[in-house]
Structure formats: C-alpha cells, structure tokens
Amino acid sequence: FKVTFTVPSGATILWSPANSLMWDTASSASIVNPVTTSGGTISMGSDSVTSRVASTLVGSVRNSTTAGNLQFQWAQAVAVASDTTVRVDSYLMIFRQ
C-alpha cells in the first residue's frame, strides 16, 4: 500500500504514521521519517494475501496564498495475485484550525 498527500503550490506539509512506525513487506515494524514534500510517498503493509494492516496517519498542512486542494492518493505498491483493499469504515478526519 503506497500513500501520499499533495498540496497546492507554496503550502507546507508534514505527515507520517501516527506512531512513526510503518509495516514493511516482511510485516516488520520500522521507524519512518515524516514526509515534508507534496507527493512524497510512504509504502506500508505486507505482500501477504492474508495480511491486514491498520494504519493511522497524522499531519499538518499550512496553506500559502495559492488556492487548491489537499489530495490523498493511494495505490497498490507491488503487483501481487490479489488486489489491495481499503476496508469498509475507512475514513479521513480533517480539522481546520
């Protein structure tokens, strides 16, 4: 599972898994540095067909003078026999300060 956020030109972004851990393709935990660029990706999860991994991502965006959208993008990181599935009740929670 590969995820990224994109922001408008001039905006700043900082995000990572909530506890700074991610699950790699061997289903082992490793520490990940926060992403600080628009479109910077993190791959997480397992290539195992039976594996289910839950993740919480946290971050902040500070917009500049350029209007635009915060976009969340995801894709299957590695081609395997079964498709990546985003489960029922998955959601994004956004707060404006």
C-alpha positions in Angstrom: 0.0 0.0 0.0 1.6 3.3 -1.1 0.1 6.6 0.2 0.8 10.3 -0.4 -0.8 13.7 0.1 -0.5 16.6 -2.4 -1.0 20.2 -1.5 -1.2 23.5 -3.5 1.9 25.3 -4.6 3.5 27.2 -1.7 1.8 25.1 1.0 3.8 23.2 3.6 3.0 19.7 4.7 4.3 17.3 7.4 2.8 13.9 7.9 3.7 10.3 9.0 2.2 7.3 10.5 0.8 8.3 14.0 3.5 6.5 16.0 6.3 6.9 13.4 6.1 3.2 12.6 5.3 1.5 9.4 4.9 -2.1 8.3 7.2 -3.2 5.5 6.7 -6.0 3.0 8.0 -8.5 5.6 5.4 -7.4 8.1 8.2 -6.0 10.3 7.9 -2.6 12.0 10.4 0.1 11.2 10.7 3.8 12.1 9.8 6.2 9.3 10.8 9.8 9.0 7.9 12.3 8.5 7.2 13.3 4.9 7.7 17.0 4.2 7.1 17.3 0.5 3.9 17.4 -1.5 3.7 14.0 -3.3 6.3 12.3 -1.0 5.2 8.7 -0.5 5.3 6.0 2.1 4.9 2.3 1.3 3.4 0.2 4.0 1.7 -3.2 4.6 2.5 -6.7 3.5 2.6 -8.5 0.2 0.9 -11.4 2.0 -2.6 -12.2 0.7 -3.9 -12.9 4.2 -2.3 -9.9 5.9 -4.5 -7.0 7.2 -2.7 -3.9 8.5 -4.4 -0.9 10.1 -2.7 2.5 9.9 -3.4 5.9 11.3 -1.7 8.8 9.5 -1.3 12.2 11.1 0.0 15.5 9.8 -0.5 19.2 9.2 -0.8 21.5 6.2 -0.3 25.2 6.2 -1.6 26.8 3.1 0.0 29.8 1.3 -1.6 32.3 -1.0 -2.3 29.8 -3.7 -5.7 28.2 -3.6 -6.1 24.5 -4.1 -6.9 21.2 -2.6 -5.4 18.7 -0.2 -5.4 15.4 -2.0 -5.0 11.9 -0.5 -3.7 9.4 -3.1 -3.1 5.7 -2.7 -2.1 2.7 -4.8 -1.1 -0.9 -4.6 2.7 -0.7 -4.1 3.6 -4.2 -5.5 1.7 -6.2 -8.1 0.5 -9.5 -6.5 -2.2 -12.0 -7.2 -4.8 -10.2 -5.1 -5.7 -6.5 -5.1 -5.2 -4.1 -2.2 -8.4 -3.4 -0.5 -9.4 -0.3 1.5 -11.9 -1.8 4.0 -15.4 -0.7 4.9 -15.4 2.1 7.6 -12.1 3.5 6.5 -12.2 7.3 6.7 -10.3 10.6 6.7 -10.8 13.1 9.5 -9.8 16.7 8.8 -9.7 19.5 11.3 -9.3 23.2 10.5 -7.6 25.5 13.0 
